[in-house]
């Protein structure tokens, strides 16, 4: 029996948008080839679900860029935000599932190691509360300044830790020294650390979406490039790593496609939804 995807899950940064290694700012354009390939999947009545570390606020315009509602302009699209902590539908944004955790202890341990870091907690659908301002363009939405104690006084869906003066390698050491074994965490291509509830990942968020749509994991095609995509690629029936992904991401994938600059998403989708 020939396999074909019944649901397509796509990461955004480094998969749809180019994201230079070592940078936290991306080029928010999608190539015509990728747009056309996604459109063919949607026209084949296969749901396309965005699964990203971005907040809901940073995702809705990508839904519109991809025209994911093209088959039913009055319908809603499901998406996974905040590395799996939030599942929502759009438009309008309606949070269907939000997993929270007490981040006070882990943030304290991190600040004991690196007191200079920037800390942000997500306000779902609104923006972020931060201890100090992040570099321009790195986070969006409404930004509210608070003390660290205020940031983590109540359970949150996600914490971002950032230090523009440090490196990715510094943050790998930070994760080890701070003992981040009681939560889920993801380190980006720069000194950027996402903290999430234990057991939460893009895979857990997608499992929620797939269950709502009645699609088993083995019928899901997932494409991504980052370490926060590893669980998703392992969970999906077909996990595909982008060509520029690091070795540890490619190692868990069923297939490695071209790079984001060579329209890797389009190359993979053309297998299942030919022009």
C-alpha positions in Angstrom: 0.0 0.0 0.0 1.4 3.4 -1.0 1.8 5.8 1.9 0.6 9.4 1.6 0.3 12.1 4.2 -3.1 13.0 5.7 -1.7 15.9 7.6 1.3 18.1 7.0 3.1 19.8 9.9 5.5 22.6 9.1 8.0 24.5 11.3 8.3 28.1 10.3 11.8 29.6 11.0 14.5 27.8 9.0 11.9 25.8 7.2 9.5 28.3 5.6 11.6 31.4 6.4 15.3 31.5 6.1 17.0 31.9 9.5 20.8 32.4 9.4 22.7 30.3 11.9 23.7 32.4 14.9 20.9 34.9 14.2 17.5 35.3 15.9 16.1 37.5 13.2 14.6 35.8 10.1 13.7 36.9 6.5 9.9 36.6 6.6 9.4 35.7 3.0 8.3 32.4 1.5 9.4 31.4 -2.0 6.9 31.0 -4.8 7.8 27.3 -5.1 7.0 26.6 -1.4 3.8 28.6 -1.6 2.6 26.6 -4.6 3.5 23.3 -3.0 1.6 24.2 0.2 -1.4 25.3 -1.9 -1.5 21.9 -3.7 -1.6 20.1 -0.3 -4.4 22.3 0.9 -6.3 21.8 -2.4 -5.9 18.1 -1.9 -7.9 18.5 1.4 -4.8 17.7 3.5 -4.6 19.9 6.6 -1.4 22.0 6.8 -0.6 22.7 10.5 2.1 25.2 11.6 4.1 23.9 14.5 6.6 26.4 15.9 8.3 28.0 18.9 6.7 31.2 18.0 3.8 32.7 20.0 0.3 32.8 18.6 0.9 36.5 17.9 3.9 35.7 15.7 2.0 33.0 13.7 -1.3 34.4 12.4 0.3 36.3 9.6 2.1 33.2 8.4 -1.3 31.4 8.1 -2.4 34.3 5.9 0.8 34.2 3.8 0.3 30.5 3.1 -3.4 31.1 2.5 -4.2 28.0 4.5 -8.0 28.7 4.4 -8.1 28.8 0.6 -10.5 25.8 0.5 -12.9 27.3 3.0 -12.5 31.0 3.7 -15.0 30.8 6.6 -13.2 27.9 8.3 -10.6 27.8 10.9 -7.0 26.6 10.9 -5.4 24.7 13.7 -1.8 25.5 14.8 0.8 24.6 17.5 2.6 27.5 19.2 5.2 28.0 21.9 6.9 24.6 21.2 3.7 22.7 21.9 2.5 24.6 25.0 -0.3 26.2 23.1 -2.8 24.8 20.5 -5.1 27.3 18.9 -7.5 27.9 16.0 -7.5 30.9 13.7 -9.3 33.1 12.8 -10.0 34.5 15.3 -7.3 33.2 17.7 -9.0 30.8 20.1 -6.8 28.9 22.5 -7.9 25.3 22.6 -5.2 24.0 24.9 -2.5 25.7 27.0 -0.1 23.8 29.3 1.5 25.9 32.1 4.2 25.3 34.7 5.7 26.9 37.7 9.0 28.4 36.3 10.1 30.2 39.5 12.7 27.7 40.6 14.2 27.0 37.2 14.5 30.8 36.4 16.2 31.3 39.8 18.7 28.5 38.9 19.5 30.1 35.6 20.0 33.6 37.1 22.3 32.1 39.7 24.5 31.0 36.7 24.0 34.0 34.4 22.5 36.9 36.2 22.7 39.2 33.2 20.3 37.3 31.0 17.1 38.7 29.5 13.9 36.8 30.6 10.5 36.9 28.9 7.3 35.0 29.7 4.6 34.7 27.1 1.1 36.2 27.4 -0.8 34.1 25.0 -2.4 36.1 22.2 -1.0 39.4 23.7 2.8 39.5 23.7 5.4 39.2 26.4 6.3 40.3 29.9 10.0 40.9 30.2 12.6 41.9 32.8 14.4 44.1 30.2 13.9 44.9 26.5 15.0 42.3 24.0 16.9 43.3 20.8 14.6 44.8 18.1 12.7 42.3 16.1 13.3 39.3 18.4 9.9 39.2 20.1 6.7 40.9 19.2 3.3 41.8 20.5 2.6 44.0 23.6 5.7 44.2 25.7 5.4 44.8 29.5 8.3 45.4 31.8 8.3 43.6 35.1 10.7 42.3 37.7 11.7 38.6 37.4 9.8 37.9 40.6 6.6 39.3 39.0 7.3 37.4 35.7 7.2 34.0 37.4 4.8 34.7 40.2 2.1 32.6 38.4 2.3 29.5 36.2 3.3 30.3 32.5 3.2 28.5 29.2 6.7 29.5 28.2 9.9 31.3 29.3 12.5 32.7 27.0 16.0 33.3 28.2 18.3 35.4 26.0 21.8 36.9 26.2 22.9 38.8 23.1 26.5 38.8 24.5 26.7 35.0 24.9 27.0 32.1 22.4 25.0 29.0 21.6 27.8 27.0 23.3 27.5 29.2 26.4 23.8 28.3 26.6 24.5 24.6 26.3 26.8 24.9 29.3 24.1 27.0 31.1 21.5 24.2 30.6 23.9 21.7 32.1 25.0 23.8 35.0 21.5 24.9 35.9 20.3 21.3 35.9 17.4 21.7 33.5 16.2 18.1 33.9 12.8 18.7 35.4 11.4 20.7 32.4 11.5 20.6 28.6 14.0 23.1 27.1 15.2 24.0 23.6 18.3 25.9 22.6 18.2 27.8 19.3 21.0 28.6 16.9 22.1 31.4 19.1 22.1 32.3 22.9 18.4 31.7 23.1 16.8 29.2 25.5 13.1 28.2 25.5 11.7 26.6 28.7 8.5 24.6 28.6 6.5 22.3 30.9 8.0 18.9 31.2 6.9 16.5 28.5 5.7 19.3 26.3 7.1 19.6 22.7 5.8 20.2 19.2 5.1 16.4 19.2 2.7 16.7 22.1 1.0 19.7 20.5 0.7 18.0 17.2 -0.7 14.9 18.9 -3.5 17.1 20.2 -4.2 18.6 16.8 -4.1 15.2 15.0 -6.5 13.7 17.5 -8.9 16.6 16.9 -8.7 16.0 13.1 -8.9 12.2 13.5 -5.4 11.6 11.9 -3.1 9.0 13.4 0.6 9.9 13.9 1.7 7.4 11.2 -0.2 9.5 8.6 1.5 12.7 9.5 4.3 14.3 7.4 6.4 16.7 9.5 9.2 19.0 8.3 11.6 21.0 10.4 15.2 22.2 10.9 15.8 22.8 14.6 16.5 20.9 17.8 13.0 21.8 19.0 11.7 19.8 16.0 13.4 16.5 17.0 10.4 15.1 19.0 8.1 16.1 16.2 10.2 14.4 13.5 10.4 11.2 15.6 6.6 11.2 16.4 5.4 11.7 12.8 5.0 8.8 10.4 7.4 10.6 8.1 9.8 13.1 9.7 11.9 15.2 7.3 14.8 17.4 8.2 15.8 20.5 6.3 19.2 20.2 4.5 20.8 22.9 6.7 19.7 21.2 9.9 22.4 20.1 12.3 23.6 16.5 12.4 21.5 15.6 15.5 18.3 16.8 13.8 19.1 14.9 10.6 20.0 11.8 12.5 16.4 11.3 13.8 14.7 12.1 10.4 13.4 9.6 8.0 14.6 11.8 5.1 16.7 14.9 4.6 15.4 17.4 2.0 17.1 20.4 0.5 18.0 23.5 2.4 15.5 26.3 3.0 17.4 28.4 0.4 16.8 25.6 -2.1 13.1 25.2 -1.4 13.4 22.1 0.7 9.8 22.1 1.7 8.6 22.3 -1.9 10.9 19.4 -2.9 9.4 17.2 -0.2 5.8 18.2 -0.8 6.2 17.6 -4.6 6.6 13.8 -3.8 3.0 13.7 -2.5 1.3 16.6 -4.2 2.9 16.9 -7.7 2.2 19.9 -9.9 
